Amino acid sequence: MIDAAQIDHLAQLARLHLTPEERAAMQADLTRVLGYFEQLGEVDTGGVQEMQRPVNLVNVLRDDVAGDAFPVSTVTALAPESMPDGHIRVPRTVETD
């Protein structure tokens, strides 16, 4: 059973300002939740194999393989502003003071 001191400690950690009625309700709710965990602890799981996840995960992404790069002329043609030395100038995205 959860006592009042534990409820006060949890409320302080969560920065909650609880009324006495809310404290009593929280104490009852948390006591009930811990009771459910006690019930789960009583279940015989001797023949059950442990598992990491309830569903087997499969990587659906393609392999990251290097491919051909775009020609510089294509990239500079698509750029907002290209420099004679092949660099690209883009609009500022970060404000400075």
Residue pairs with C-beta under 8 A, 6 or more apart in sequence:
1 31
1 34
2 27
2 30
2 31
2 34
3 27
4 23
4 27
7 18
7 23
7 26
7 27
7 30
8 23
10 16
10 26
10 30
11 17
11 18
11 23
11 26
18 26
72 86
75 88
76 82
76 86
76 88
79 88
79 89
79 90
80 88
80 89
80 90
80 91
81 88
81 89
81 90
82 88
82 89
83 89
